[in-house]
Amino acid sequence: MTTIQISKKTQERLIRIISDYQKKMGRRINYDEMIELILNHYEVTNLAIKQFEGDFGILKGKSEEVWIELRKLKSERTDKLERLTK
């Protein structure tokens, strides 16, 4: 094992995320597991962005902006569908 130094603020955020994840999983999660999950999420997200850029090459260089807009559109669509199904 290796020791890393993180700020108090980062530690508090990490603890909050671990707590939320533990509630979802119904079991304890240690720092190593949580960091591994965060790294995996980062890698998967980057892979999706690269795939997206490959599919829509004209958007290259603006992927973060496009990603944000796509999330907004998905959220709006989800909200609309939920309203319609009530």
C-alpha positions as a LaTeX table, in Angstrom:
\begin{tabular}{lrrr}
\hline
Residue & $x$ (\AA) & $y$ (\AA) & $z$ (\AA) \\
\hline
Met1 & 0.00 & 0.00 & 0.00 \\
Thr2 & 1.03 & 3.58 & $-0.67$ \\
Thr3 & 0.15 & 6.67 & 1.31 \\
Ile4 & $-1.08$ & 9.71 & $-0.58$ \\
Gln5 & $-1.73$ & 13.19 & 0.72 \\
Ile6 & $-5.02$ & 14.89 & $-0.06$ \\
Ser7 & $-6.51$ & 18.09 & 1.21 \\
Lys8 & $-9.13$ & 18.09 & 3.95 \\
Lys9 & $-11.72$ & 19.29 & 1.42 \\
Thr10 & $-10.93$ & 16.41 & $-0.96$ \\
Gln11 & $-11.09$ & 13.94 & 1.91 \\
Glu12 & $-14.49$ & 15.24 & 2.95 \\
Arg13 & $-15.79$ & 14.95 & $-0.62$ \\
Leu14 & $-14.39$ & 11.43 & $-0.91$ \\
Ile15 & $-15.99$ & 10.39 & 2.38 \\
Arg16 & $-19.33$ & 11.79 & 1.19 \\
Ile17 & $-19.08$ & 9.85 & $-2.07$ \\
Ile18 & $-18.08$ & 6.67 & $-0.21$ \\
Ser19 & $-21.05$ & 7.09 & 2.12 \\
Asp20 & $-23.48$ & 7.50 & $-0.79$ \\
Tyr21 & $-22.03$ & 4.50 & $-2.59$ \\
Gln22 & $-22.15$ & 2.35 & 0.54 \\
Lys23 & $-25.87$ & 3.11 & 0.86 \\
Lys24 & $-26.43$ & 2.03 & $-2.75$ \\
Met25 & $-24.32$ & $-1.13$ & $-2.42$ \\
Gly26 & $-25.46$ & $-2.07$ & 1.05 \\
Arg27 & $-21.90$ & $-2.78$ & 2.19 \\
Arg28 & $-18.78$ & $-0.98$ & 3.35 \\
Ile29 & $-16.45$ & 0.49 & 0.73 \\
Asn30 & $-12.84$ & 1.40 & 1.52 \\
Tyr31 & $-10.81$ & 4.24 & 0.01 \\
Asp32 & $-9.01$ & 1.90 & $-2.39$ \\
Glu33 & $-12.27$ & 0.51 & $-3.80$ \\
Met34 & $-13.75$ & 3.99 & $-4.18$ \\
Ile35 & $-10.69$ & 5.39 & $-5.92$ \\
Glu36 & $-10.73$ & 2.36 & $-8.25$ \\
Leu37 & $-14.41$ & 3.02 & $-9.05$ \\
Ile38 & $-13.68$ & 6.70 & $-9.72$ \\
Leu39 & $-10.76$ & 5.80 & $-12.00$ \\
Asn40 & $-12.88$ & 3.26 & $-13.89$ \\
His41 & $-15.64$ & 5.84 & $-14.32$ \\
Tyr42 & $-13.10$ & 8.35 & $-15.66$ \\
Glu43 & $-11.71$ & 5.83 & $-18.14$ \\
Val44 & $-15.15$ & 4.73 & $-19.35$ \\
Thr45 & $-16.25$ & 8.34 & $-19.76$ \\
Asn46 & $-13.14$ & 9.18 & $-21.76$ \\
Leu47 & $-13.66$ & 6.10 & $-23.93$ \\
Ala48 & $-17.27$ & 7.17 & $-24.59$ \\
Ile49 & $-16.13$ & 10.69 & $-25.48$ \\
Lys50 & $-13.51$ & 9.32 & $-27.89$ \\
Gln51 & $-16.12$ & 7.06 & $-29.48$ \\
Phe52 & $-18.46$ & 10.02 & $-29.75$ \\
Glu53 & $-15.72$ & 12.11 & $-31.39$ \\
Gly54 & $-15.04$ & 9.26 & $-33.80$ \\
Asp55 & $-18.70$ & 9.05 & $-34.74$ \\
Phe56 & $-19.14$ & 12.81 & $-34.99$ \\
Gly57 & $-15.71$ & 14.06 & $-36.00$ \\
Ile58 & $-16.97$ & 17.54 & $-36.77$ \\
Leu59 & $-17.39$ & 18.09 & $-33.03$ \\
Lys60 & $-13.75$ & 17.38 & $-32.25$ \\
Gly61 & $-12.21$ & 19.83 & $-29.81$ \\
Lys62 & $-15.58$ & 20.75 & $-28.35$ \\
Ser63 & $-16.40$ & 17.38 & $-26.81$ \\
Glu64 & $-16.78$ & 18.69 & $-23.25$ \\
Glu65 & $-19.26$ & 21.36 & $-24.37$ \\
Val66 & $-21.17$ & 18.84 & $-26.46$ \\
Trp67 & $-21.18$ & 16.31 & $-23.63$ \\
Ile68 & $-22.66$ & 18.91 & $-21.26$ \\
Glu69 & $-25.35$ & 19.82 & $-23.79$ \\
Leu70 & $-26.20$ & 16.17 & $-24.41$ \\
Arg71 & $-26.61$ & 15.61 & $-20.66$ \\
Lys72 & $-28.93$ & 18.63 & $-20.48$ \\
Leu73 & $-30.99$ & 17.35 & $-23.40$ \\
Lys74 & $-31.23$ & 13.88 & $-21.87$ \\
Ser75 & $-32.29$ & 15.34 & $-18.55$ \\
Glu76 & $-34.94$ & 17.52 & $-20.21$ \\
Arg77 & $-36.22$ & 14.53 & $-22.20$ \\
Thr78 & $-36.34$ & 12.36 & $-19.09$ \\
Asp79 & $-38.22$ & 15.07 & $-17.18$ \\
Lys80 & $-40.71$ & 15.43 & $-20.04$ \\
Leu81 & $-41.28$ & 11.67 & $-20.25$ \\
Glu82 & $-41.82$ & 11.49 & $-16.49$ \\
Arg83 & $-44.41$ & 14.30 & $-16.67$ \\
Leu84 & $-46.20$ & 12.59 & $-19.55$ \\
Thr85 & $-46.38$ & 9.24 & $-17.78$ \\
Lys86 & $-47.91$ & 10.65 & $-14.59$ \\
\hline
\end{tabular}
